[in-house]
């Protein structure tokens, strides 16, 4: 339903700009999903790749089998990140999200408030910076 379950940004002074970027990228995710059609259902790899580059950022996307969308915004000046690293970061996010969904106290659709998920996201962000 395209409402955010979890948003984390560094630095925090441009947080509104990142919110806008993530929400506009959801339209591109929907376009890519509809373009793939039934091929998306048959694929095991749900990485959408680079959604669109901007002057300052690159926006990447990933969709789970249950149609949960992950969007990652990376500084475009960071040339050390390759497609394989982004793909593995999305796999880590997906695995952590699966762990949250397995928690019997988590209600699907609620915002994610998990210390383990926060730590995993923080470690990924520290690795990138």
C-alpha positions in Angstrom: 0.0 0.0 0.0 3.1 2.2 -0.3 3.3 3.5 3.2 6.7 3.4 4.9 7.4 0.7 7.5 10.9 1.8 8.2 13.0 4.9 7.1 16.5 5.6 8.1 18.7 8.4 6.7 22.1 9.8 7.4 22.6 12.7 7.6 19.3 13.6 9.2 19.2 17.2 8.0 18.0 16.2 4.5 15.5 13.6 5.8 12.5 15.3 4.1 14.3 15.2 0.7 15.0 11.5 1.2 11.3 10.8 2.1 10.3 12.5 -1.2 12.9 10.6 -3.2 11.7 7.3 -1.7 8.1 8.0 -2.4 8.7 9.1 -6.0 10.8 6.0 -6.6 7.8 3.8 -5.6 6.2 4.8 -8.9 9.3 3.5 -10.8 9.2 0.3 -8.8 5.5 -0.2 -9.7 6.4 0.4 -13.4 9.2 -2.1 -13.3 7.0 -4.7 -11.7 4.2 -4.3 -14.2 6.7 -4.4 -17.1 8.1 -7.7 -15.8 4.6 -9.1 -15.4 4.5 -12.8 -14.8 8.2 -13.2 -15.2 8.6 -11.6 -11.8 6.5 -14.3 -10.2 8.8 -17.0 -11.6 12.1 -15.3 -10.7 13.8 -16.1 -7.4 15.9 -12.9 -7.7 13.7 -9.9 -7.0 16.4 -7.2 -7.2 15.2 -4.4 -9.5 18.5 -2.7 -9.9 19.1 1.0 -10.4 15.7 2.6 -10.5 17.0 6.0 -11.5 20.0 8.2 -10.9 19.8 11.8 -9.9 22.5 14.4 -9.8 23.3 13.7 -6.1 22.0 10.1 -5.5 21.4 6.7 -7.0 18.1 5.0 -6.1 18.0 1.2 -6.1 15.0 -1.1 -5.6 14.1 -4.6 -4.4 10.7 -6.3 -4.1 9.9 -9.4 -1.9 7.6 -12.2 -2.9 4.9 -10.7 -0.7 5.3 -7.4 -2.6 7.1 -5.5 0.1 9.3 -2.9 -1.5 12.8 -1.9 -0.3 14.3 1.3 -1.6 17.9 2.3 -1.0 19.2 5.8 -1.8 23.0 6.0 -2.1 25.3 9.0 -2.7 26.2 9.0 -6.4 29.8 10.1 -5.6 30.3 6.7 -3.8 31.9 4.7 -6.7 33.1 1.9 -4.4 29.6 0.4 -4.3 29.0 -2.0 -7.2 25.8 -3.8 -8.2 26.9 -7.0 -6.3 27.3 -5.1 -3.0 23.9 -3.4 -3.4 22.3 -6.8 -4.2 23.9 -8.4 -1.1 22.8 -5.4 1.1 19.2 -6.0 -0.1 19.5 -9.7 0.7 20.6 -8.8 4.2 17.6 -6.4 4.5 15.3 -9.1 3.3 16.6 -11.6 5.7 16.3 -9.2 8.6 12.8 -8.3 7.5 11.9 -12.0 7.5 13.2 -12.3 11.0 10.9 -9.5 12.1 7.9 -11.1 10.4 8.6 -14.3 12.3 8.3 -12.5 15.6 4.9 -13.4 17.0 4.6 -10.0 18.7 4.9 -8.1 15.4 1.7 -7.1 13.6 2.3 -7.1 9.8 1.9 -3.6 8.4 3.0 -1.8 11.6 6.1 0.4 11.6 9.3 -1.6 12.4 10.7 -0.9 15.8 13.4 -3.6 16.2 16.7 -3.0 17.8 18.2 -5.9 15.8 16.9 -4.4 12.6 18.3 -1.0 13.5 21.7 -2.5 14.3 21.8 -4.3 11.0 20.8 -1.1 9.1 23.4 1.0 11.0 26.1 -1.5 10.3 25.3 -1.5 6.6 25.3 2.3 6.6 28.6 2.4 8.4 30.0 0.0 5.9 29.0 2.2 3.0 30.2 5.5 4.4 
